């Protein structure tokens, strides 16, 4: 089982618009890729991010508040 999610249920929660409702899933961490997005896009489309092979990108990992209490005062090691 992946570290970032609770055990799977029969179906994933969906929003009224029909997309996956990520706010209702039980995540332990929030991951944010710090990379520039494409400056041009159509209004009805999501923004795009192009990644170049061999280039380093910052990945921000934040422990969510409910899980943070478990790690209070402990040293953690993260491997990538």
N, CA, C and O atoms as a CHARMM CRD file, in Angstrom:
* protein
*
  320
    1    1 UNK  N      0.83600  -1.17800   0.00000 PROA 1      0.00000
    2    1 UNK  CA     0.00000   0.00000   0.00000 PROA 1      0.00000
    3    1 UNK  C      0.87600   1.23500   0.00000 PROA 1      0.00000
    4    1 UNK  O      1.88100   1.28700   0.70900 PROA 1      0.00000
    5    2 UNK  N      0.50800   2.21800  -0.78100 PROA 2      0.00000
    6    2 UNK  CA     1.26500   3.46500  -0.85800 PROA 2      0.00000
    7    2 UNK  C      1.17200   4.22500   0.44600 PROA 2      0.00000
    8    2 UNK  O      0.15300   4.17400   1.13500 PROA 2      0.00000
    9    3 UNK  N      2.23500   4.92900   0.78200 PROA 3      0.00000
   10    3 UNK  CA     2.29800   5.68100   2.02300 PROA 3      0.00000
   11    3 UNK  C      1.29100   6.81400   2.05900 PROA 3      0.00000
   12    3 UNK  O      0.80100   7.15900   3.13400 PROA 3      0.00000
   13    4 UNK  N      0.96800   7.39900   0.92100 PROA 4      0.00000
   14    4 UNK  CA     0.17500   8.61500   0.89800 PROA 4      0.00000
   15    4 UNK  C     -1.32200   8.46000   0.97800 PROA 4      0.00000
   16    4 UNK  O     -2.02000   9.46900   1.08400 PROA 4      0.00000
   17    5 UNK  N     -1.86400   7.23600   0.93400 PROA 5      0.00000
   18    5 UNK  CA    -3.31700   7.10700   0.92100 PROA 5      0.00000
   19    5 UNK  C     -3.78700   6.03200   1.87900 PROA 5      0.00000
   20    5 UNK  O     -3.04300   5.11200   2.22000 PROA 5      0.00000
   21    6 UNK  N     -5.02200   6.15800   2.30500 PROA 6      0.00000
   22    6 UNK  CA    -5.63800   5.14300   3.14100 PROA 6      0.00000
   23    6 UNK  C     -6.03400   3.96400   2.25900 PROA 6      0.00000
   24    6 UNK  O     -5.95800   4.06700   1.03500 PROA 6      0.00000
   25    7 UNK  N     -6.45700   2.84300   2.85200 PROA 7      0.00000
   26    7 UNK  CA    -6.85000   1.69000   2.04500 PROA 7      0.00000
   27    7 UNK  C     -7.94300   2.05900   1.04700 PROA 7      0.00000
   28    7 UNK  O     -8.82100   2.86200   1.36500 PROA 7      0.00000
   29    8 UNK  N     -7.90100   1.48200  -0.16100 PROA 8      0.00000
   30    8 UNK  CA    -8.89500   1.82600  -1.16700 PROA 8      0.00000
   31    8 UNK  C    -10.28800   1.37400  -0.76300 PROA 8      0.00000
   32    8 UNK  O    -10.44900   0.35900  -0.08500 PROA 8      0.00000
   33    9 UNK  N    -11.28500   2.12800  -1.18000 PROA 9      0.00000
   34    9 UNK  CA   -12.67100   1.75300  -0.94600 PROA 9      0.00000
   35    9 UNK  C    -13.24300   1.25200  -2.25200 PROA 9      0.00000
   36    9 UNK  O    -12.52800   1.15700  -3.25000 PROA 9      0.00000
   37   10 UNK  N    -14.53400   0.92900  -2.25700 PROA 10     0.00000
   38   10 UNK  CA   -15.14300   0.40500  -3.47100 PROA 10     0.00000
   39   10 UNK  C    -15.13200   1.41700  -4.60400 PROA 10     0.00000
   40   10 UNK  O    -14.91900   1.04800  -5.75900 PROA 10     0.00000
   41   11 UNK  N    -15.35500   2.68100  -4.29500 PROA 11     0.00000
   42   11 UNK  CA   -15.30900   3.70500  -5.33300 PROA 11     0.00000
   43   11 UNK  C    -14.67700   4.96600  -4.76700 PROA 11     0.00000
   44   11 UNK  O    -14.77300   5.23800  -3.57000 PROA 11     0.00000
   45   12 UNK  N    -14.03300   5.72500  -5.63000 PROA 12     0.00000
   46   12 UNK  CA   -13.40300   6.96900  -5.20200 PROA 12     0.00000
   47   12 UNK  C    -14.45200   8.07000  -5.12800 PROA 12     0.00000
   48   12 UNK  O    -15.37900   8.08800  -5.93800 PROA 12     0.00000
   49   13 UNK  N    -14.32300   8.99300  -4.16700 PROA 13     0.00000
   50   13 UNK  CA   -15.29600  10.08000  -4.05500 PROA 13     0.00000
   51   13 UNK  C    -15.20900  11.02600  -5.24500 PROA 13     0.00000
   52   13 UNK  O    -14.12000  11.44400  -5.63800 PROA 13     0.00000
   53   14 UNK  N    -16.34700  11.35700  -5.80600 PROA 14     0.00000
   54   14 UNK  CA   -16.40100  12.24200  -6.96100 PROA 14     0.00000
   55   14 UNK  C    -17.14100  13.51700  -6.59100 PROA 14     0.00000
   56   14 UNK  O    -18.06600  13.49600  -5.77900 PROA 14     0.00000
   57   15 UNK  N    -16.73000  14.62500  -7.19000 PROA 15     0.00000
   58   15 UNK  CA   -17.41300  15.89700  -6.96300 PROA 15     0.00000
   59   15 UNK  C    -18.67000  15.94800  -7.82000 PROA 15     0.00000
   60   15 UNK  O    -18.89300  15.07500  -8.65900 PROA 15     0.00000
   61   16 UNK  N    -19.48800  16.96800  -7.60700 PROA 16     0.00000
   62   16 UNK  CA   -20.71100  17.11500  -8.39300 PROA 16     0.00000
   63   16 UNK  C    -20.40000  17.35500  -9.87000 PROA 16     0.00000
   64   16 UNK  O    -21.23600  17.08400 -10.73200 PROA 16     0.00000
   65   17 UNK  N    -19.19800  17.86400 -10.16600 PROA 17     0.00000
   66   17 UNK  CA   -18.80100  18.10000 -11.55600 PROA 17     0.00000
   67   17 UNK  C    -18.29600  16.83100 -12.23200 PROA 17     0.00000
   68   17 UNK  O    -18.01400  16.84400 -13.43000 PROA 17     0.00000
   69   18 UNK  N    -18.17700  15.73700 -11.48500 PROA 18     0.00000
   70   18 UNK  CA   -17.74200  14.47700 -12.06000 PROA 18     0.00000
   71   18 UNK  C    -16.25800  14.22000 -11.97700 PROA 18     0.00000
   72   18 UNK  O    -15.78600  13.20600 -12.49200 PROA 18     0.00000
   73   19 UNK  N    -15.49700  15.11100 -11.34200 PROA 19     0.00000
   74   19 UNK  CA   -14.06200  14.89100 -11.20100 PROA 19     0.00000
   75   19 UNK  C    -13.76300  14.31800  -9.81900 PROA 19     0.00000
   76   19 UNK  O    -14.59900  14.38700  -8.91800 PROA 19     0.00000
   77   20 UNK  N    -12.58400  13.75900  -9.65800 PROA 20     0.00000
   78   20 UNK  CA   -12.18300  13.15800  -8.39300 PROA 20     0.00000
   79   20 UNK  C    -12.11500  14.22200  -7.30700 PROA 20     0.00000
   80   20 UNK  O    -11.47400  15.25600  -7.49200 PROA 20     0.00000
   81   21 UNK  N    -12.77000  13.97900  -6.17800 PROA 21     0.00000
   82   21 UNK  CA   -12.78500  14.92800  -5.06300 PROA 21     0.00000
   83   21 UNK  C    -11.62200  14.60000  -4.12900 PROA 21     0.00000
   84   21 UNK  O    -11.76900  13.79900  -3.20500 PROA 21     0.00000
   85   22 UNK  N    -10.45900  15.22600  -4.37300 PROA 22     0.00000
   86   22 UNK  CA    -9.26200  14.91300  -3.59800 PROA 22     0.00000
   87   22 UNK  C     -9.35000  15.40800  -2.16400 PROA 22     0.00000
   88   22 UNK  O     -8.61600  14.91500  -1.30700 PROA 22     0.00000
   89   23 UNK  N    -10.22300  16.36600  -1.87500 PROA 23     0.00000
   90   23 UNK  CA   -10.34500  16.88000  -0.51200 PROA 23     0.00000
   91   23 UNK  C    -10.95900  15.86600   0.44400 PROA 23     0.00000
   92   23 UNK  O    -10.77800  15.98400   1.65600 PROA 23     0.00000
   93   24 UNK  N    -11.67700  14.87500  -0.07100 PROA 24     0.00000
   94   24 UNK  CA   -12.30400  13.90200   0.80600 PROA 24     0.00000
   95   24 UNK  C    -11.47800  12.62600   0.96200 PROA 24     0.00000
   96   24 UNK  O    -11.87100  11.73100   1.71000 PROA 24     0.00000
   97   25 UNK  N    -10.34300  12.52500   0.27100 PROA 25     0.00000
   98   25 UNK  CA    -9.46400  11.37300   0.42800 PROA 25     0.00000
   99   25 UNK  C     -8.56300  11.57400   1.63800 PROA 25     0.00000
  100   25 UNK  O     -8.26800  12.70800   2.01600 PROA 25     0.00000
  101   26 UNK  N     -8.12800  10.48400   2.24200 PROA 26     0.00000
  102   26 UNK  CA    -7.26600  10.56600   3.42600 PROA 26     0.00000
  103   26 UNK  C     -5.80200  10.50200   3.01500 PROA 26     0.00000
  104   26 UNK  O     -5.21800   9.42000   2.94100 PROA 26     0.00000
  105   27 UNK  N     -5.22000  11.64400   2.75300 PROA 27     0.00000
  106   27 UNK  CA    -3.81100  11.71800   2.40700 PROA 27     0.00000
  107   27 UNK  C     -2.99400  12.02400   3.65300 PROA 27     0.00000
  108   27 UNK  O     -3.45500  12.74700   4.53600 PROA 27     0.00000
  109   28 UNK  N     -1.78900  11.48000   3.73000 PROA 28     0.00000
  110   28 UNK  CA    -0.88700  11.77800   4.83900 PROA 28     0.00000
  111   28 UNK  C      0.00700  12.96700   4.51500 PROA 28     0.00000
  112   28 UNK  O      0.38400  13.73000   5.40500 PROA 28     0.00000
  113   29 UNK  N      0.34400  13.11900   3.24300 PROA 29     0.00000
  114   29 UNK  CA     1.24500  14.17800   2.80600 PROA 29     0.00000
  115   29 UNK  C      0.66300  14.87300   1.58300 PROA 29     0.00000
  116   29 UNK  O     -0.11800  14.28800   0.83300 PROA 29     0.00000
  117   30 UNK  N      1.05000  16.11600   1.39400 PROA 30     0.00000
  118   30 UNK  CA     0.70700  16.84500   0.17500 PROA 30     0.00000
  119   30 UNK  C      2.01300  17.06300  -0.57100 PROA 30     0.00000
  120   30 UNK  O      2.98600  17.56400  -0.00700 PROA 30     0.00000
  121   31 UNK  N      2.02900  16.68300  -1.84400 PROA 31     0.00000
  122   31 UNK  CA     3.21200  16.82500  -2.68400 PROA 31     0.00000
  123   31 UNK  C      2.94900  17.91000  -3.71700 PROA 31     0.00000
  124   31 UNK  O      1.90000  17.92000  -4.36100 PROA 31     0.00000
  125   32 UNK  N      3.91200  18.83300  -3.87600 PROA 32     0.00000
  126   32 UNK  CA     3.77300  19.90700  -4.84800 PROA 32     0.00000
  127   32 UNK  C      5.03100  19.94300  -5.70700 PROA 32     0.00000
  128   32 UNK  O      6.13600  20.12100  -5.19500 PROA 32     0.00000
  129   33 UNK  N      4.85600  19.77400  -7.01600 PROA 33     0.00000
  130   33 UNK  CA     5.96700  19.86900  -7.95500 PROA 33     0.00000
  131   33 UNK  C      6.17600  21.33500  -8.28900 PROA 33     0.00000
  132   33 UNK  O      5.27600  21.99600  -8.80600 PROA 33     0.00000
  133   34 UNK  N      7.36300  21.84000  -7.99200 PROA 34     0.00000
  134   34 UNK  CA     7.68800  23.24600  -8.25200 PROA 34     0.00000
  135   34 UNK  C      8.35400  23.34300  -9.62300 PROA 34     0.00000
  136   34 UNK  O      9.57900  23.29500  -9.73800 PROA 34     0.00000
  137   35 UNK  N      7.53800  23.48000 -10.64300 PROA 35     0.00000
  138   35 UNK  CA     8.03200  23.61600 -12.01200 PROA 35     0.00000
  139   35 UNK  C      7.14600  24.62400 -12.73100 PROA 35     0.00000
  140   35 UNK  O      5.95000  24.72000 -12.45800 PROA 35     0.00000
  141   36 UNK  N      7.73400  25.36000 -13.63800 PROA 36     0.00000
  142   36 UNK  CA     6.98300  26.37500 -14.37800 PROA 36     0.00000
  143   36 UNK  C      5.94600  25.71900 -15.28400 PROA 36     0.00000
  144   36 UNK  O      6.19200  24.66000 -15.86100 PROA 36     0.00000
  145   37 UNK  N      4.79600  26.35400 -15.39900 PROA 37     0.00000
  146   37 UNK  CA     3.75700  25.85600 -16.29700 PROA 37     0.00000
  147   37 UNK  C      3.84500  26.58700 -17.62600 PROA 37     0.00000
  148   37 UNK  O      4.44000  27.65900 -17.73000 PROA 37     0.00000
  149   38 UNK  N      3.24900  25.99200 -18.62200 PROA 38     0.00000
  150   38 UNK  CA     3.24700  26.58300 -19.95400 PROA 38     0.00000
  151   38 UNK  C      2.49200  27.91400 -19.91900 PROA 38     0.00000
  152   38 UNK  O      1.40700  27.98900 -19.34200 PROA 38     0.00000
  153   39 UNK  N      3.05100  28.96600 -20.53100 PROA 39     0.00000
  154   39 UNK  CA     2.38900  30.27600 -20.48400 PROA 39     0.00000
  155   39 UNK  C      1.14300  30.36200 -21.36300 PROA 39     0.00000
  156   39 UNK  O      0.29500  31.22600 -21.13900 PROA 39     0.00000
  157   40 UNK  N      1.01700  29.48700 -22.35200 PROA 40     0.00000
  158   40 UNK  CA    -0.15800  29.52700 -23.22600 PROA 40     0.00000
  159   40 UNK  C     -1.03600  28.31300 -22.97000 PROA 40     0.00000
  160   40 UNK  O     -0.55900  27.18200 -22.88000 PROA 40     0.00000
  161   41 UNK  N     -2.32400  28.57800 -22.85600 PROA 41     0.00000
  162   41 UNK  CA    -3.28000  27.48600 -22.68900 PROA 41     0.00000
  163   41 UNK  C     -4.66200  27.98100 -23.08000 PROA 41     0.00000
  164   41 UNK  O     -4.91800  29.18500 -23.09700 PROA 41     0.00000
  165   42 UNK  N     -5.53700  27.06000 -23.38900 PROA 42     0.00000
  166   42 UNK  CA    -6.92500  27.39600 -23.68700 PROA 42     0.00000
  167   42 UNK  C     -7.68300  27.53800 -22.37500 PROA 42     0.00000
  168   42 UNK  O     -7.34800  26.88300 -21.38800 PROA 42     0.00000
  169   43 UNK  N     -8.68500  28.37500 -22.36200 PROA 43     0.00000
  170   43 UNK  CA    -9.43700  28.63000 -21.13300 PROA 43     0.00000
  171   43 UNK  C    -10.07500  27.37200 -20.55700 PROA 43     0.00000
  172   43 UNK  O    -10.14700  27.22800 -19.33700 PROA 43     0.00000
  173   44 UNK  N    -10.53700  26.46600 -21.40000 PROA 44     0.00000
  174   44 UNK  CA   -11.23700  25.27200 -20.92100 PROA 44     0.00000
  175   44 UNK  C    -10.28700  24.12500 -20.54600 PROA 44     0.00000
  176   44 UNK  O    -10.75200  23.06400 -20.12800 PROA 44     0.00000
  177   45 UNK  N     -8.99300  24.31200 -20.68400 PROA 45     0.00000
  178   45 UNK  CA    -8.02600  23.25600 -20.38600 PROA 45     0.00000
  179   45 UNK  C     -7.23200  23.56000 -19.12200 PROA 45     0.00000
  180   45 UNK  O     -7.05200  24.71900 -18.75000 PROA 45     0.00000
  181   46 UNK  N     -6.76300  22.50800 -18.47400 PROA 46     0.00000
  182   46 UNK  CA    -5.86800  22.66800 -17.33100 PROA 46     0.00000
  183   46 UNK  C     -4.51100  23.15700 -17.82600 PROA 46     0.00000
  184   46 UNK  O     -4.17900  22.99100 -19.00000 PROA 46     0.00000
  185   47 UNK  N     -3.73300  23.75400 -16.94000 PROA 47     0.00000
  186   47 UNK  CA    -2.39500  24.20300 -17.32300 PROA 47     0.00000
  187   47 UNK  C     -1.47900  22.99500 -17.51400 PROA 47     0.00000
  188   47 UNK  O     -1.69900  21.94100 -16.91800 PROA 47     0.00000
  189   48 UNK  N     -0.45700  23.15500 -18.34400 PROA 48     0.00000
  190   48 UNK  CA     0.50000  22.08600 -18.63700 PROA 48     0.00000
  191   48 UNK  C      1.86300  22.42600 -18.06300 PROA 48     0.00000
  192   48 UNK  O      2.25900  23.59000 -18.01300 PROA 48     0.00000
  193   49 UNK  N      2.57200  21.39600 -17.63400 PROA 49     0.00000
  194   49 UNK  CA     3.94200  21.54700 -17.16900 PROA 49     0.00000
  195   49 UNK  C      4.80500  20.57700 -17.96200 PROA 49     0.00000
  196   49 UNK  O      4.54800  19.37300 -17.97600 PROA 49     0.00000
  197   50 UNK  N      5.81500  21.09800 -18.61300 PROA 50     0.00000
  198   50 UNK  CA     6.73100  20.26800 -19.39200 PROA 50     0.00000
  199   50 UNK  C      7.98200  20.01600 -18.56600 PROA 50     0.00000
  200   50 UNK  O      8.59300  20.95100 -18.05000 PROA 50     0.00000
  201   51 UNK  N      8.36100  18.75000 -18.44300 PROA 51     0.00000
  202   51 UNK  CA     9.55400  18.38400 -17.68500 PROA 51     0.00000
  203   51 UNK  C     10.65000  17.95800 -18.64500 PROA 51     0.00000
  204   51 UNK  O     10.40000  17.21600 -19.59500 PROA 51     0.00000
  205   52 UNK  N     11.85700  18.42500 -18.39600 PROA 52     0.00000
  206   52 UNK  CA    13.00800  18.08900 -19.22700 PROA 52     0.00000
  207   52 UNK  C     13.84100  17.01200 -18.54600 PROA 52     0.00000
  208   52 UNK  O     14.16200  17.11800 -17.36200 PROA 52     0.00000
  209   53 UNK  N     14.18700  15.98000 -19.30000 PROA 53     0.00000
  210   53 UNK  CA    15.00000  14.90000 -18.76200 PROA 53     0.00000
  211   53 UNK  C     16.35700  15.43900 -18.33900 PROA 53     0.00000
  212   53 UNK  O     16.97600  16.21100 -19.07200 PROA 53     0.00000
  213   54 UNK  N     16.81700  15.04100 -17.17200 PROA 54     0.00000
  214   54 UNK  CA    18.11800  15.45700 -16.67500 PROA 54     0.00000
  215   54 UNK  C     18.09800  16.76400 -15.90600 PROA 54     0.00000
  216   54 UNK  O     19.10400  17.13100 -15.29800 PROA 54     0.00000
  217   55 UNK  N     16.98700  17.47100 -15.91500 PROA 55     0.00000
  218   55 UNK  CA    16.87900  18.73100 -15.16900 PROA 55     0.00000
  219   55 UNK  C     16.28100  18.43900 -13.79700 PROA 55     0.00000
  220   55 UNK  O     15.35900  17.63300 -13.67000 PROA 55     0.00000
  221   56 UNK  N     16.80800  19.09700 -12.78100 PROA 56     0.00000
  222   56 UNK  CA    16.31200  18.89800 -11.41300 PROA 56     0.00000
  223   56 UNK  C     15.10200  19.78700 -11.15800 PROA 56     0.00000
  224   56 UNK  O     15.05200  20.93100 -11.60900 PROA 56     0.00000
  225   57 UNK  N     14.13300  19.25200 -10.43400 PROA 57     0.00000
  226   57 UNK  CA    12.93900  20.00100 -10.06300 PROA 57     0.00000
  227   57 UNK  C     12.72600  19.85800  -8.56300 PROA 57     0.00000
  228   57 UNK  O     13.01500  18.81300  -7.98000 PROA 57     0.00000
  229   58 UNK  N     12.22400  20.90600  -7.95300 PROA 58     0.00000
  230   58 UNK  CA    11.94300  20.88600  -6.52700 PROA 58     0.00000
  231   58 UNK  C     10.59800  20.21100  -6.28900 PROA 58     0.00000
  232   58 UNK  O      9.61000  20.53100  -6.95000 PROA 58     0.00000
  233   59 UNK  N     10.56400  19.28200  -5.34800 PROA 59     0.00000
  234   59 UNK  CA     9.33500  18.61700  -4.94500 PROA 59     0.00000
  235   59 UNK  C      9.11600  18.94200  -3.47800 PROA 59     0.00000
  236   59 UNK  O      9.89400  18.51900  -2.62300 PROA 59     0.00000
  237   60 UNK  N      8.07100  19.68300  -3.18600 PROA 60     0.00000
  238   60 UNK  CA     7.77100  20.08500  -1.81400 PROA 60     0.00000
  239   60 UNK  C      6.84400  19.04300  -1.19600 PROA 60     0.00000
  240   60 UNK  O      5.81700  18.69800  -1.77900 PROA 60     0.00000
  241   61 UNK  N      7.20100  18.54900  -0.02900 PROA 61     0.00000
  242   61 UNK  CA     6.40100  17.54900   0.66600 PROA 61     0.00000
  243   61 UNK  C      5.98000  18.12900   2.01000 PROA 61     0.00000
  244   61 UNK  O      6.82700  18.49600   2.82400 PROA 61     0.00000
  245   62 UNK  N      4.69100  18.21000   2.23900 PROA 62     0.00000
  246   62 UNK  CA     4.18000  18.75600   3.49300 PROA 62     0.00000
  247   62 UNK  C      3.34900  17.69800   4.20200 PROA 62     0.00000
  248   62 UNK  O      2.45900  17.09200   3.60400 PROA 62     0.00000
  249   63 UNK  N      3.63900  17.48000   5.46800 PROA 63     0.00000
  250   63 UNK  CA     2.85800  16.55300   6.27400 PROA 63     0.00000
  251   63 UNK  C      1.56500  17.26100   6.67200 PROA 63     0.00000
  252   63 UNK  O      1.60500  18.38700   7.16700 PROA 63     0.00000
  253   64 UNK  N      0.43800  16.62300   6.46300 PROA 64     0.00000
  254   64 UNK  CA    -0.83800  17.23900   6.80200 PROA 64     0.00000
  255   64 UNK  C     -1.04900  17.23900   8.31400 PROA 64     0.00000
  256   64 UNK  O     -0.54000  16.35200   8.99800 PROA 64     0.00000
  257   65 UNK  N     -1.79200  18.21800   8.85500 PROA 65     0.00000
  258   65 UNK  CA    -1.89500  18.44000  10.30400 PROA 65     0.00000
  259   65 UNK  C     -2.25200  17.21600  11.14100 PROA 65     0.00000
  260   65 UNK  O     -1.65700  17.01300  12.19900 PROA 65     0.00000
  261   66 UNK  N     -3.19500  16.40300  10.70600 PROA 66     0.00000
  262   66 UNK  CA    -3.59100  15.25200  11.51300 PROA 66     0.00000
  263   66 UNK  C     -2.46300  14.23900  11.64700 PROA 66     0.00000
  264   66 UNK  O     -2.34000  13.57100  12.67300 PROA 66     0.00000
  265   67 UNK  N     -1.64500  14.12600  10.61600 PROA 67     0.00000
  266   67 UNK  CA    -0.52300  13.19500  10.65100 PROA 67     0.00000
  267   67 UNK  C      0.69900  13.80700  11.32300 PROA 67     0.00000
  268   67 UNK  O      1.54400  13.07400  11.83800 PROA 67     0.00000
  269   68 UNK  N      0.81100  15.12800  11.32900 PROA 68     0.00000
  270   68 UNK  CA     1.99400  15.80800  11.85300 PROA 68     0.00000
  271   68 UNK  C      2.22600  15.49900  13.32300 PROA 68     0.00000
  272   68 UNK  O      3.37700  15.41000  13.75200 PROA 68     0.00000
  273   69 UNK  N      1.17500  15.33500  14.10100 PROA 69     0.00000
  274   69 UNK  CA     1.31500  15.07100  15.53300 PROA 69     0.00000
  275   69 UNK  C      2.08700  13.77800  15.78900 PROA 69     0.00000
  276   69 UNK  O      2.78300  13.66600  16.79800 PROA 69     0.00000
  277   70 UNK  N      1.97400  12.80900  14.89500 PROA 70     0.00000
  278   70 UNK  CA     2.68100  11.53300  15.06100 PROA 70     0.00000
  279   70 UNK  C      4.19300  11.70600  14.97400 PROA 70     0.00000
  280   70 UNK  O      4.94500  10.92700  15.55900 PROA 70     0.00000
  281   71 UNK  N      4.64200  12.73600  14.23600 PROA 71     0.00000
  282   71 UNK  CA     6.06100  12.92600  13.98400 PROA 71     0.00000
  283   71 UNK  C      6.66600  14.05500  14.80100 PROA 71     0.00000
  284   71 UNK  O      7.83600  14.38800  14.61500 PROA 71     0.00000
  285   72 UNK  N      5.90100  14.64500  15.69100 PROA 72     0.00000
  286   72 UNK  CA     6.36500  15.78000  16.49700 PROA 72     0.00000
  287   72 UNK  C      7.63100  15.40600  17.26400 PROA 72     0.00000
  288   72 UNK  O      7.63200  14.43000  18.01400 PROA 72     0.00000
  289   73 UNK  N      8.70100  16.16600  17.08600 PROA 73     0.00000
  290   73 UNK  CA     9.94900  15.96000  17.81000 PROA 73     0.00000
  291   73 UNK  C     10.78700  14.78600  17.33700 PROA 73     0.00000
  292   73 UNK  O     11.78200  14.45000  17.97900 PROA 73     0.00000
  293   74 UNK  N     10.41100  14.15100  16.23100 PROA 74     0.00000
  294   74 UNK  CA    11.16700  13.00400  15.71900 PROA 74     0.00000
  295   74 UNK  C     11.96900  13.41900  14.49300 PROA 74     0.00000
  296   74 UNK  O     11.55600  14.30000  13.74000 PROA 74     0.00000
  297   75 UNK  N     13.11300  12.78100  14.30000 PROA 75     0.00000
  298   75 UNK  CA    13.91900  12.99900  13.10400 PROA 75     0.00000
  299   75 UNK  C     13.44700  12.01800  12.04300 PROA 75     0.00000
  300   75 UNK  O     13.32000  10.82100  12.30200 PROA 75     0.00000
  301   76 UNK  N     13.18900  12.53100  10.85400 PROA 76     0.00000
  302   76 UNK  CA    12.71300  11.70100   9.75900 PROA 76     0.00000
  303   76 UNK  C     13.72600  11.70100   8.62900 PROA 76     0.00000
  304   76 UNK  O     14.39900  12.70300   8.38900 PROA 76     0.00000
  305   77 UNK  N     13.83000  10.59600   7.94900 PROA 77     0.00000
  306   77 UNK  CA    14.70600  10.49300   6.78500 PROA 77     0.00000
  307   77 UNK  C     13.83300  10.18600   5.57200 PROA 77     0.00000
  308   77 UNK  O     13.00200   9.27900   5.60900 PROA 77     0.00000
  309   78 UNK  N     14.02600  10.94500   4.50500 PROA 78     0.00000
  310   78 UNK  CA    13.26700  10.74900   3.28100 PROA 78     0.00000
  311   78 UNK  C     14.22300  10.30500   2.19400 PROA 78     0.00000
  312   78 UNK  O     15.25100  10.94300   1.96500 PROA 78     0.00000
  313   79 UNK  N     13.88900   9.21200   1.52100 PROA 79     0.00000
  314   79 UNK  CA    14.71200   8.71700   0.42100 PROA 79     0.00000
  315   79 UNK  C     13.96900   8.92800  -0.87400 PROA 79     0.00000
  316   79 UNK  O     12.75700   8.72800  -0.95500 PROA 79     0.00000
  317   80 UNK  N     14.71300   9.33700  -1.89000 PROA 80     0.00000
  318   80 UNK  CA    14.09300   9.50300  -3.20400 PROA 80     0.00000
  319   80 UNK  C     14.80600   8.66400  -4.22000 PROA 80     0.00000
  320   80 UNK  O     14.43300   8.66600  -5.39300 PROA 80     0.00000
